[in-house]
Each structure stands twice: as C-alpha cells, then as structure tokens.
Amino acid sequence: MVETDAAHTGRGVRPAVVAVSIVLALTVATSAGAGVWHDDFSLAALPDWEIFNLDRDIESWKPKDGVVAGEIYEPDFFSLLLLKPTNSRPQDWSDYTVRVRARLTGHQGDDDESRIGIALYDHEFDGERYLCMLQLQTAEALIVRGTDALWQAIPFPFPVEEDVWYELEASVRTAGATESISFRIDGGPVMAITSTGPFGSGIAGLVVSDAEAEFDDFEIRGVSVPTGGRGAPRAVSAEERLATTWARVKRR
C-alpha cells in the first residue's frame, strides 16, 4: 500500500499536478534481442510477484480463473503488485516495455479517483516510480512521476468504462539525463512525457487505486529482462484494437 501524496499528511489530500514537457509520438521502440517475461496468471498462486507494503485490512491481490484480481478501498492510497522473479534482479531492469490486459471491475463512489494500470521503475520504499493509469471518474489516462517529495501527474483525455478490457502498453526509454515514459491504450496514439530527473532502472508491476480490477496476459520486454514466466500472450490484431476503441468512443 502506498500513499499518493507523500509530501502531505492526513486524509483528503489530492495529488499535486504539475507540468512537465509532453512529447507525442506515433510508435514505441522495442530493443533488438530483448528478453521477454510473460505471465498468464494460470497458477493458483503468484510465485513471482510481491504485494508492496501489504496491509491485509484494505488491499488484496489474488489469482482467479486465469486472471489476477487486485483491490484497495482507502482514499489517497494505491496498491502495487510487483514482479520479482526468483534468481533475478528486477530493480536493475531498464529500457523496457510492459503490456497487459486490464479492466476495472468495481468502485465505491463517483467522488473517488478509481485508477488501474502499470508501474514502471518502481524503487519500493525509496518512493520513486512511474505509473501509467486509467482514471474512471475523470475519463482520463494518466502518466505519473512519483517521489517521496512530489507527485507529478499529466492527464490525457480517454473514455474509461467499467467492465471493459483494455490493452495497456507502457515503456521507459533513457537518453542521457532524461527518461521518456510512453503510454498506449488499445494500440492507439502514444501519450508520453519526458522526465529530467531519471530513476535509472526499477521494478515493473501492476497498480490499483480505490477500485477493484482484473489483469491478464502480462508481458515485459527489454534487453535487461530475462526470458521466462508462463503461458503465451494473446494475439490482438490492429483491426481488433481499432474496432474496440471506436466502439467505446461511439457509446460516449
């Protein structure tokens, strides 16, 4: 469990939003010769995963029926499920891309901020991480740069619905003293920011905030990532992604 705004104490505090440079792109590069680690969540346990700073009273992550279900209902907090395969050092992984299928399956109120998504370059108790998330109530996609001192969130308009599967893709690329964080939904346009305070590397995982959610077909790809896991990714054509997104837009 993690508080969303470590620079303040107490309940009811909303994350600070500050501007960082935004870069729009059409594609996300993937490194040649990259390792691929995949999990289809077909096991009855999560041997390669760890819930960060677990508080059993308010959060849980459990595999069920071929997906992993996560939930947390505590204002201004979020829950992280981090990938930590045996005999590896995921804290040293860098320049990688994460893909996962995700859907929000429950939330408590329309005044809350129900979010689901991907964690990148997570430094656990050091408080540093990037988050790429969908936010239900404001119909937005968010790219967040979080530290103990400051929570920076850049919103992008996106029609988020409950009980709808989304194909999420998030990447980090390093170039000198900067890191580019990219977020893509259902194969659509890339949303991206550039961070001038690089984290360097870090653990990947899943995130839920004030919501219930399900995730499936997790994949991380990068030169520093070992090949492993279980199952094979579900192939989704560009036409299927486009049709799914267009159907959601038309329903709005």
C-alpha positions in Angstrom: 0.0 0.0 0.0 1.3 3.4 -0.9 0.1 6.9 -0.2 -0.4 9.0 -3.3 1.0 12.3 -1.9 3.9 11.7 0.5 4.6 15.5 0.7 1.5 15.9 2.9 -0.1 14.0 5.8 -3.7 13.2 6.7 -6.8 12.2 4.6 -8.5 14.0 1.8 -5.3 15.4 0.2 -5.3 15.2 -3.6 -2.1 14.6 -5.6 -0.4 17.7 -6.8 -0.4 18.2 -10.6 2.5 20.0 -12.2 3.5 20.5 -15.8 6.3 18.5 -17.4 7.3 18.5 -21.0 4.9 16.4 -23.1 6.1 14.6 -26.2 3.7 13.0 -28.6 4.9 10.1 -30.8 3.4 7.5 -33.2 5.3 4.4 -32.2 7.2 2.9 -29.2 10.6 1.5 -30.0 11.5 -2.0 -28.8 15.1 -3.2 -28.4 16.5 -5.8 -30.6 17.5 -9.0 -28.8 15.2 -8.3 -25.9 14.2 -10.8 -23.3 10.5 -11.4 -22.7 8.9 -12.4 -19.4 5.2 -13.3 -19.6 2.6 -14.4 -17.1 -0.9 -15.6 -18.0 -1.8 -16.0 -14.3 -2.8 -19.6 -14.8 -1.4 -20.8 -11.5 -3.3 -20.9 -8.2 -0.5 -18.7 -6.6 1.7 -15.7 -7.5 5.2 -17.1 -7.0 7.0 -14.4 -9.0 5.0 -11.5 -7.6 5.0 -9.5 -4.3 2.5 -7.1 -2.9 4.4 -4.0 -1.8 3.9 -2.9 1.8 0.9 -5.2 2.3 -2.0 -4.1 4.5 -4.3 -7.1 4.6 -7.2 -5.0 6.1 -7.7 -2.9 3.0 -5.9 -4.5 0.0 -5.6 -7.9 -1.8 -4.2 -9.5 -4.9 -5.4 -13.0 -5.8 -5.3 -15.2 -8.9 -8.7 -16.4 -10.1 -10.0 -18.1 -13.2 -6.8 -17.2 -15.3 -6.5 -13.6 -14.2 -5.2 -11.7 -11.2 -7.6 -9.6 -9.2 -6.5 -6.6 -7.2 -8.4 -4.3 -4.9 -8.0 -1.5 -2.4 -10.5 0.8 -0.9 -8.7 3.5 1.1 -8.8 7.2 0.0 -5.5 8.6 -1.3 -3.7 5.2 -1.3 -2.9 2.7 -4.1 -1.8 -0.9 -4.1 1.1 -2.3 -6.0 1.8 -5.9 -7.2 5.4 -6.0 -8.2 7.2 -8.6 -10.4 10.1 -10.2 -8.6 11.1 -13.5 -10.4 13.4 -15.8 -8.5 17.2 -15.5 -9.3 16.8 -12.1 -11.0 17.4 -8.5 -10.1 14.3 -6.7 -11.4 15.4 -3.5 -9.6 18.2 -3.3 -12.3 15.9 -3.7 -15.3 15.8 -0.7 -17.6 14.6 0.5 -21.0 11.7 -1.9 -21.1 8.1 -2.2 -22.3 5.2 -3.6 -20.3 2.0 -4.9 -21.9 -1.1 -6.1 -20.0 -4.8 -6.6 -20.4 -6.8 -4.8 -17.7 -10.3 -4.0 -16.7 -11.8 -2.1 -13.8 -14.5 -4.3 -12.2 -15.7 -2.2 -9.2 -15.5 1.2 -7.5 -17.2 2.8 -4.5 -18.3 6.3 -5.4 -18.2 8.8 -8.2 -16.3 11.3 -6.0 -13.3 9.0 -5.6 -10.4 8.6 -8.0 -10.6 4.9 -9.2 -7.4 4.0 -11.1 -5.8 0.9 -12.6 -2.6 0.5 -14.6 1.1 -0.3 -14.8 4.0 0.6 -12.5 7.5 1.2 -14.0 10.9 1.8 -12.5 9.5 1.2 -9.0 12.0 1.8 -6.2 9.7 0.5 -3.4 10.5 2.2 -0.1 12.6 4.9 -1.7 9.2 6.2 -3.0 10.3 6.6 -6.7 8.1 5.2 -9.5 6.3 5.9 -12.8 2.7 5.0 -13.1 0.6 4.7 -16.3 -3.1 4.5 -15.4 -6.7 4.8 -16.4 -8.9 7.0 -14.2 -12.6 6.3 -14.3 -14.3 9.4 -12.9 -12.5 12.0 -14.9 -12.3 9.8 -18.1 -8.5 10.2 -18.3 -5.3 8.4 -18.9 -2.5 9.5 -16.5 1.3 9.3 -16.6 2.6 9.9 -13.1 6.1 10.5 -11.9 6.1 9.9 -8.1 8.7 10.6 -5.5 8.6 11.0 -1.7 8.7 14.8 -2.2 6.3 15.3 -5.1 3.6 13.6 -7.1 3.5 14.8 -10.7 0.6 13.7 -12.9 -0.1 14.5 -16.6 -3.6 13.7 -17.8 -4.7 12.8 -21.3 -8.4 12.6 -22.3 -9.6 8.9 -22.7 -13.1 7.4 -22.3 -12.7 4.9 -19.4 -15.5 2.5 -18.7 -16.1 -0.2 -16.0 -16.1 -3.9 -17.0 -14.3 -3.2 -20.3 -11.0 -4.9 -21.1 -8.2 -2.5 -22.2 -4.9 -3.4 -23.8 -2.3 -1.3 -21.9 1.3 -0.7 -23.1 3.9 1.4 -21.2 7.6 2.0 -21.8 10.6 3.8 -20.4 13.5 4.9 -22.6 16.7 6.5 -21.3 18.6 9.2 -23.3 21.4 10.7 -21.3 20.0 12.6 -18.3 16.3 12.2 -19.4 13.8 9.4 -19.5 10.8 9.2 -21.8 7.7 7.5 -20.4 5.2 6.4 -23.0 1.6 5.1 -22.5 -0.6 3.5 -25.2 -4.1 2.1 -24.9 -5.7 -0.4 -27.4 -2.9 0.3 -29.9 -4.0 4.0 -30.2 -1.8 7.1 -30.3 1.1 7.3 -27.9 0.9 9.6 -24.9 4.3 10.5 -23.5 6.3 12.7 -21.1 10.0 13.4 -20.7 11.5 13.3 -17.2 14.7 15.3 -16.5 15.2 13.5 -13.2 15.9 9.9 -14.3 15.3 7.0 -11.9 17.7 4.8 -14.0 16.0 1.4 -13.6 13.4 -0.3 -11.4 10.8 -3.0 -10.9 7.7 -3.3 -13.0 4.2 -4.2 -11.8 0.5 -3.5 -11.6 -1.4 -0.8 -9.7 -4.9 -0.3 -8.4 -6.2 2.8 -6.6 -9.6 2.9 -4.9 -11.0 0.2 -7.1 -11.3 -3.5 -7.9 -9.6 -4.7 -11.1 -8.5 -7.7 -13.1 -5.3 -8.2 -15.1 -4.3 -10.8 -17.7 -1.5 -11.6 -20.2 1.3 -9.5 -18.5 4.4 -9.2 -20.6 7.6 -7.2 -20.0 10.2 -7.0 -22.8 13.7 -5.5 -22.6 17.4 -6.2 -23.1 18.0 -6.5 -19.3 14.8 -8.6 -18.8 15.3 -12.4 -18.6 13.1 -14.6 -20.7 10.7 -16.6 -18.6 7.3 -16.8 -17.0 4.5 -19.0 -18.2 1.9 -19.0 -21.0 1.9 -17.1 -24.2 0.5 -13.7 -25.0 -3.0 -13.4 -26.6 -2.6 -12.1 -30.1 -4.7 -9.0 -30.8 -4.8 -7.6 -34.3 -4.6 -3.9 -35.1 -8.1 -4.1 -36.6 -9.5 -5.6 -33.4 -7.9 -2.8 -31.2 -9.2 -0.1 -33.5 -12.7 -1.6 -33.6 -12.8 -1.9 -29.8 -11.7 1.7 -29.2 -14.0 3.1 -31.8 -17.0 1.2 -30.3 -16.3 2.8 -26.9 -15.9 6.3 -28.4 -19.3 5.9 -30.2 -21.0 4.9 -27.0 -20.0 8.2 -25.3 
